[in-house]
Amino acid sequence: MMPSPDIFPVPLIHISETNSTNNYLQSLCSKQKVEELTVVVADFQTSGRGQRGNSWESDSGKNLLFSIVIFPEFLEARRQFLISQIISLAIKEELDTYTTDISIKWPNDIYWKEKKICGILIENDLMGRNISQSIAGIGININQETFHSFAPNPVSLRQITGKEFDLFEILKNIVLRIQSYYSLLKKGNTESIVCQYEMSLFRKEGMHRFKDANGEFLARIICVEPEGRLILEDEILNKRGYMFKEVEYLLK
């Protein structure tokens, strides 16, 4: 990765290698007072974690592997999905400036067409009924030219555009977007966040194939409820609701 910039909008910790930037930031927060929106970015992760315990493949210094911390003590635990929404929107909208066909695959993967360009893992700590700390770990494929793992559908910004990108410039812009959305969240302006998120959803239009515990079916997305539940409507107009990991998209 390029050298860290001298000026950055939030506290930035740049490390060459760690097992996981989420683990690094969790550990730091447990030992000392950490400023809100502090970012830890690594050139390489030895065991970057994704949803469902998956690992995240990344060539050293080629992609953005970072975590960011917020302390949303004003937010009730039952509304924690809003954090997922603001993080995924910030990343989606930054990637929109470089290419088209970027969408958010519920709950918070970022896709280009039918391929995954970004994964997000959010870990919340609770204090009573509210969230005391939230750490979002983010892996975005930026400059990687080839993928070697058995991940089904990775893609990078370089593969899409044929160009190489300044990682810290993209990171800075994403952080500024997160900051802006977080400010909306603090003000209680959640309606615009929810509306923007639903408009940005992967396969928002038309009927698509899904799979749940009972098998495959065809359905369309109706909405995402405040707690993050995905509401689908199948071919016979039955409404089906799913929490995380209860349903999967069947990709082409």
C-alpha positions as CSV (number, residue, x, y, z in Angstrom):
1,M,0.0,0.0,0.0
2,M,1.1,3.6,-0.5
3,P,2.4,5.5,2.5
4,S,-0.2,6.9,4.9
5,P,-1.3,10.5,4.1
6,D,-0.1,13.2,6.4
7,I,-3.6,14.7,6.7
8,F,-6.6,12.5,7.2
9,P,-10.1,13.6,8.4
10,V,-10.2,11.2,11.4
11,P,-7.5,9.4,13.5
12,L,-5.8,6.8,11.2
13,I,-3.8,3.8,12.3
14,H,-2.0,2.2,9.3
15,I,-0.5,-1.3,10.0
16,S,1.3,-3.6,7.6
17,E,-0.3,-6.8,8.9
18,T,-2.8,-8.1,11.5
19,N,-5.1,-11.1,11.9
20,S,-8.1,-8.9,11.6
21,T,-8.6,-5.1,11.7
22,N,-11.8,-5.7,13.8
23,N,-9.8,-7.6,16.4
24,Y,-7.1,-5.0,16.4
25,L,-9.6,-2.1,17.0
26,Q,-11.6,-4.1,19.6
27,S,-8.4,-4.7,21.5
28,L,-7.4,-1.1,21.3
29,C,-10.8,0.1,22.5
30,S,-10.6,-2.3,25.5
31,K,-7.3,-0.8,26.6
32,Q,-7.6,2.9,26.1
33,K,-10.0,5.7,25.1
34,V,-10.3,5.8,21.4
35,E,-11.7,8.7,19.5
36,E,-15.0,8.1,17.6
37,L,-14.5,7.3,13.8
38,T,-10.9,6.1,14.4
39,V,-9.9,3.9,11.5
40,V,-7.5,1.0,11.5
41,V,-6.3,0.0,8.0
42,A,-4.0,-2.9,7.2
43,D,-2.0,-3.8,4.1
44,F,-2.7,-7.5,4.8
45,Q,-5.0,-9.6,7.0
46,T,-4.0,-13.1,8.0
47,S,-7.5,-14.1,8.9
48,G,-10.0,-11.4,7.8
49,R,-13.5,-12.5,8.8
50,G,-16.7,-12.2,6.8
51,Q,-20.3,-13.1,7.3
52,R,-21.0,-16.8,8.2
53,G,-17.4,-17.3,9.3
54,N,-16.1,-16.9,5.7
55,S,-12.6,-15.6,5.2
56,W,-11.8,-12.6,2.9
57,E,-9.1,-13.1,0.2
58,S,-6.8,-10.1,-0.5
59,D,-3.4,-9.7,-2.0
60,S,-1.1,-7.6,0.2
61,G,-1.4,-3.9,-0.4
62,K,-3.9,-4.2,-3.2
63,N,-7.2,-3.6,-1.5
64,L,-8.9,-1.7,1.3
65,L,-9.0,-3.7,4.6
66,F,-10.1,-1.5,7.4
67,S,-12.3,-1.1,10.5
68,I,-14.0,2.0,11.9
69,V,-15.5,2.5,15.4
70,I,-18.5,4.6,16.5
71,F,-20.1,4.9,19.9
72,P,-23.8,5.3,19.1
73,E,-25.1,5.3,22.7
74,F,-28.2,7.1,21.6
75,L,-29.3,4.1,19.5
76,E,-31.4,1.3,20.8
77,A,-30.1,-2.2,20.2
78,R,-33.3,-3.1,18.3
79,R,-32.4,-0.4,15.7
80,Q,-28.8,-1.6,15.1
81,F,-29.5,-2.4,11.5
82,L,-29.3,1.3,10.8
83,I,-25.6,1.1,11.4
84,S,-25.3,-1.6,8.7
85,Q,-27.4,0.7,6.4
86,I,-25.2,3.8,6.8
87,I,-22.0,1.9,6.3
88,S,-23.1,0.0,3.2
89,L,-24.6,3.2,1.7
90,A,-21.4,5.2,2.2
91,I,-19.4,2.5,0.4
92,K,-21.9,2.0,-2.4
93,E,-22.1,5.7,-3.1
94,E,-18.3,6.1,-3.2
95,L,-18.0,3.1,-5.6
96,D,-20.8,4.7,-7.7
97,T,-18.3,7.5,-8.5
98,Y,-16.1,5.0,-10.4
99,T,-18.5,2.7,-12.1
100,T,-22.1,1.8,-12.6
101,D,-24.2,-1.2,-11.5
102,I,-23.2,-1.0,-7.8
103,S,-25.9,-2.3,-5.4
104,I,-26.3,-3.5,-1.8
105,K,-27.1,-7.2,-1.5
106,W,-29.1,-7.6,1.7
107,P,-28.0,-7.3,4.4
108,N,-24.8,-5.4,3.6
109,D,-22.6,-7.0,0.8
110,I,-21.7,-4.6,-2.0
111,Y,-22.1,-6.0,-5.5
112,W,-21.2,-4.9,-9.0
113,K,-23.7,-6.6,-11.3
114,E,-23.7,-10.3,-10.0
115,K,-20.2,-10.1,-8.4
116,K,-19.1,-9.2,-4.9
117,I,-16.8,-6.2,-4.5
118,C,-17.1,-5.6,-0.8
119,G,-17.9,-7.4,2.4
120,I,-18.8,-5.9,5.7
121,L,-18.8,-7.3,9.2
122,I,-20.4,-5.2,12.0
123,E,-19.8,-6.1,15.7
124,N,-21.9,-4.3,18.3
125,D,-21.4,-4.1,22.1
126,L,-24.5,-3.4,24.1
127,M,-25.0,-1.4,27.3
128,G,-28.5,-2.0,28.6
129,R,-31.0,-1.5,25.8
130,N,-28.6,0.7,23.8
131,I,-25.4,0.2,21.7
132,S,-22.3,1.3,23.5
133,Q,-19.8,0.6,20.7
134,S,-20.0,-0.5,17.0
135,I,-17.0,-1.7,15.0
136,A,-17.5,-2.1,11.2
137,G,-14.9,-4.2,9.5
138,I,-14.8,-3.6,5.7
139,G,-12.9,-5.3,2.8
140,I,-13.2,-3.7,-0.6
141,N,-11.5,-5.2,-3.7
142,I,-9.8,-2.3,-5.3
143,N,-6.6,-3.0,-7.2
144,Q,-6.4,-6.9,-7.1
145,E,-6.0,-8.3,-10.7
146,T,-6.8,-11.9,-10.1
147,F,-8.5,-14.0,-7.3
148,H,-7.3,-17.4,-6.4
149,S,-9.6,-18.7,-3.7
150,F,-12.8,-20.6,-4.1
151,A,-15.0,-17.6,-3.4
152,P,-17.8,-17.9,-6.0
153,N,-17.9,-14.4,-7.5
154,P,-15.3,-11.8,-6.4
155,V,-14.5,-8.7,-8.5
156,S,-12.3,-5.7,-8.0
157,L,-12.6,-2.1,-9.1
158,R,-9.5,-2.6,-11.2
159,Q,-11.0,-5.6,-13.0
160,I,-14.2,-3.5,-13.7
161,T,-12.4,-0.3,-14.9
162,G,-8.9,-1.4,-16.0
163,K,-7.5,1.4,-13.8
164,E,-5.4,1.5,-10.6
165,F,-6.7,3.6,-7.7
166,D,-5.3,5.5,-4.8
167,L,-6.4,3.4,-1.8
168,F,-6.2,6.2,0.8
169,E,-8.1,8.6,-1.4
170,I,-11.0,6.1,-1.6
171,L,-10.7,5.4,2.1
172,K,-10.9,9.1,2.9
173,N,-14.0,9.6,0.8
174,I,-15.7,6.6,2.4
175,V,-14.9,7.9,5.9
176,L,-16.4,11.3,5.0
177,R,-19.5,9.6,3.7
178,I,-19.8,7.5,6.9
179,Q,-19.4,10.7,8.9
180,S,-22.1,12.4,7.0
181,Y,-24.6,9.5,7.3
182,Y,-23.7,9.1,11.0
183,S,-24.6,12.7,11.5
184,L,-28.0,12.1,10.0
185,L,-28.5,9.1,12.3
186,K,-27.6,11.2,15.3
187,K,-30.2,13.8,14.3
188,G,-32.8,11.0,14.0
189,N,-33.2,11.5,10.2
190,T,-33.7,7.7,9.7
191,E,-36.4,7.9,7.0
192,S,-34.0,9.2,4.3
193,I,-31.4,6.5,5.3
194,V,-34.0,3.7,5.0
195,C,-35.4,5.0,1.8
196,Q,-31.9,5.4,0.2
197,Y,-31.0,1.8,1.3
198,E,-34.1,0.2,-0.2
199,M,-33.5,2.1,-3.5
200,S,-30.0,0.7,-3.5
201,L,-30.8,-3.0,-3.0
202,F,-29.4,-5.7,-5.3
203,R,-32.2,-7.2,-7.4
204,K,-34.7,-4.6,-6.2
205,E,-36.8,-5.0,-9.3
206,G,-38.5,-8.1,-10.7
207,M,-38.8,-11.7,-9.6
208,H,-35.6,-13.6,-8.6
209,R,-34.7,-17.0,-7.3
210,F,-34.1,-17.5,-3.5
211,K,-33.6,-20.5,-1.3
212,D,-34.7,-21.0,2.3
213,A,-34.9,-24.1,4.6
214,N,-37.8,-25.4,2.5
215,G,-36.0,-25.1,-0.8
216,E,-35.9,-22.8,-3.8
217,F,-38.6,-20.3,-4.8
218,L,-39.2,-17.3,-6.9
219,A,-40.0,-13.9,-5.3
220,R,-39.6,-10.2,-5.4
221,I,-38.3,-7.9,-2.7
222,I,-41.0,-5.9,-0.9
223,C,-39.0,-4.0,1.8
224,V,-36.6,-4.4,4.6
225,E,-38.1,-3.9,8.1
226,P,-36.5,-1.6,10.7
227,E,-34.8,-4.5,12.5
228,G,-33.3,-5.8,9.2
229,R,-35.9,-8.4,8.3
230,L,-36.2,-8.9,4.5
231,I,-39.7,-9.1,3.3
232,L,-40.3,-11.0,0.0
233,E,-43.4,-11.8,-2.0
234,D,-43.5,-15.1,-3.9
235,E,-45.3,-16.1,-7.1
236,I,-48.6,-16.8,-5.3
237,L,-48.4,-13.5,-3.5
238,N,-47.5,-14.9,-0.1
239,K,-45.3,-12.6,2.0
240,R,-42.2,-14.2,3.5
241,G,-40.0,-12.6,6.1
242,Y,-36.4,-13.5,6.8
243,M,-33.7,-12.5,9.3
244,F,-30.0,-12.8,8.5
245,K,-28.8,-16.2,7.2
246,E,-32.4,-17.6,6.9
247,V,-32.6,-17.0,3.1
248,E,-30.0,-16.8,0.3
249,Y,-30.0,-15.3,-3.1
250,L,-29.4,-17.8,-5.9
251,L,-26.8,-16.2,-8.1
252,K,-26.5,-16.7,-11.8
